[in-house]
Amino acid sequence: MAKRHNYTQKTLKHCRELGRTCGVVERFIPQAGPFGKRIDLFGFIDIICTDKGGEMGNGRGIIAIQSTGPSGHSAHKKTILENENVPKWLEAGGKIELWSWRKLLVRRGGKARTWQPKIEHIKKL
């Protein structure tokens, strides 16, 4: 059985290393369907963070993060852009980041790989 990668946990760890205060707001509902279902806050948020204007360069405030694997970036971006709650979140001063985790080479020409996030800031629709 292949090892499952928990992208939410990777995102939490990385955000905390950046000095952010974070909390998971995605919920698992076991009664929904035969295998359960994950429900995001407002339909697009996995994690909420507070940022004190640190290394990410996007200033102080509250950040909604959607976290996914390497193949889910475009589908999650489409979901965010089509969500009716996103304009309200942005108008209220919230920020949105889409984190897509993928394995990249540590050194050019080498074989070792490490998990790295591709972070896209969703600013306006």
Backbone torsions as a table, in degrees:
resi	resn	phi	psi	omega
1	MET	NA	131.7	-179.6
2	ALA	-70.9	145.4	179.1
3	LYS	-74.0	130.1	179.7
4	ARG	-84.4	133.6	-179.8
5	HIS	-97.1	125.0	-179.9
6	ASN	-94.3	97.9	-176.0
7	TYR	-67.5	-30.6	177.2
8	THR	-63.1	-43.9	179.7
9	GLN	-65.4	-39.2	177.0
10	LYS	-61.7	-42.3	-179.7
11	THR	-65.6	-45.2	178.0
12	LEU	-57.2	-47.9	-178.4
13	LYS	-60.3	-46.6	-177.9
14	HIS	-65.4	-42.4	179.2
15	CYS	-62.7	-41.5	179.3
16	ARG	-66.1	-34.2	175.2
17	GLU	-64.5	-27.6	177.7
18	LEU	-82.8	-1.9	178.4
19	GLY	90.0	12.1	178.5
20	ARG	-83.8	152.6	171.6
21	THR	-100.5	124.6	-170.8
22	CYS	-129.4	156.7	173.3
23	GLY	-149.7	143.5	178.7
24	VAL	-84.1	129.7	179.7
25	VAL	-117.8	-0.6	173.7
26	GLU	-76.4	139.5	-179.1
27	ARG	-123.0	147.4	175.0
28	PHE	-103.1	124.8	179.6
29	ILE	-108.9	102.4	-175.7
30	PRO	-67.3	-24.6	-178.2
31	GLN	-80.0	-10.9	-177.0
32	ALA	-83.4	105.5	178.8
33	GLY	75.7	179.3	-176.9
34	PRO	-69.3	-25.4	-177.1
35	PHE	-119.2	8.6	-176.8
36	GLY	82.7	176.7	-177.0
37	LYS	-152.1	144.2	175.0
38	ARG	-95.5	132.3	-178.2
39	ILE	-118.7	122.8	178.2
40	ASP	-86.5	148.1	174.3
41	LEU	-62.4	130.7	-178.1
42	PHE	56.7	14.5	177.1
43	GLY	83.4	2.9	-179.0
44	PHE	-150.0	1.1	-174.6
45	ILE	-113.7	123.5	173.4
46	ASP	-93.9	-39.9	-174.0
47	ILE	-136.0	141.8	171.3
48	ILE	-115.4	134.2	179.3
49	CYS	-128.9	151.8	167.7
50	THR	-104.8	139.8	-177.9
51	ASP	-123.9	132.3	-179.8
52	LYS	-97.1	22.7	177.5
53	GLY	83.9	33.1	-174.7
54	GLY	-78.5	-141.5	-169.3
55	GLU	-67.1	-22.4	-177.4
56	MET	-72.6	-16.4	173.3
57	GLY	74.6	14.8	-179.5
58	ASN	-109.2	22.4	170.3
59	GLY	76.0	-178.8	-179.6
60	ARG	-75.9	158.1	174.3
61	GLY	138.9	-167.0	-179.7
62	ILE	-109.3	137.3	-173.1
63	ILE	-124.1	130.5	172.7
64	ALA	-94.6	128.8	-178.5
65	ILE	-120.1	132.1	169.6
66	GLN	-108.3	126.2	-174.9
67	SER	-115.9	135.6	-177.3
68	THR	-150.8	176.6	177.3
69	GLY	-89.8	-176.1	-174.3
70	PRO	-64.5	-28.3	-176.4
71	SER	-93.6	-4.6	-175.2
72	GLY	-100.6	2.4	-173.1
73	HIS	-59.6	-53.9	-174.5
74	SER	-67.0	-36.9	178.7
75	ALA	-67.0	-40.9	178.8
76	HIS	-69.3	-36.5	177.8
77	LYS	-63.5	-42.6	178.8
78	LYS	-61.6	-43.2	178.7
79	THR	-60.4	-43.0	179.1
80	ILE	-63.6	-48.5	-176.1
81	LEU	-64.8	-26.0	-179.4
82	GLU	-93.6	-5.4	-176.0
83	ASN	-76.1	131.4	-177.7
84	GLU	-70.1	-18.7	-179.3
85	ASN	-84.9	-16.8	-176.5
86	VAL	-62.4	-48.2	178.6
87	PRO	-58.6	-38.0	179.0
88	LYS	-64.4	-41.1	179.4
89	TRP	-62.8	-46.7	-178.6
90	LEU	-67.4	-40.6	178.6
91	GLU	-63.1	-30.6	179.7
92	ALA	-80.0	-0.2	177.8
93	GLY	96.5	1.0	177.3
94	GLY	-73.6	155.2	177.0
95	LYS	-112.5	156.8	179.3
96	ILE	-129.5	132.9	175.1
97	GLU	-127.1	138.0	174.4
98	LEU	-109.4	116.5	-178.6
99	TRP	-105.8	119.7	175.7
100	SER	-114.9	118.8	-177.6
101	TRP	-90.3	135.7	176.4
102	ARG	-148.8	157.2	179.4
103	LYS	-90.0	125.8	179.4
104	LEU	-120.6	155.7	176.8
105	LEU	-63.7	139.4	176.4
106	VAL	-72.1	-41.2	-178.2
107	ARG	-138.7	137.7	179.4
108	ARG	-57.1	129.8	-179.4
109	GLY	86.8	-10.6	180.0
110	GLY	-88.3	179.4	179.1
111	LYS	-109.4	-21.2	-177.9
112	ALA	-67.8	139.0	179.2
113	ARG	-127.3	154.0	178.0
114	THR	-138.5	150.5	178.0
115	TRP	-74.4	128.3	178.7
116	GLN	-133.5	142.1	178.0
117	PRO	-89.9	142.3	166.1
118	LYS	-99.0	119.6	-174.4
119	ILE	-113.1	120.2	177.6
120	GLU	-113.7	129.7	178.3
121	HIS	-91.3	121.8	177.1
122	ILE	-94.5	112.1	-173.3
123	LYS	-105.5	-47.3	-178.5
124	LYS	-141.3	155.7	178.5
125	LEU	-94.4	NA	NA
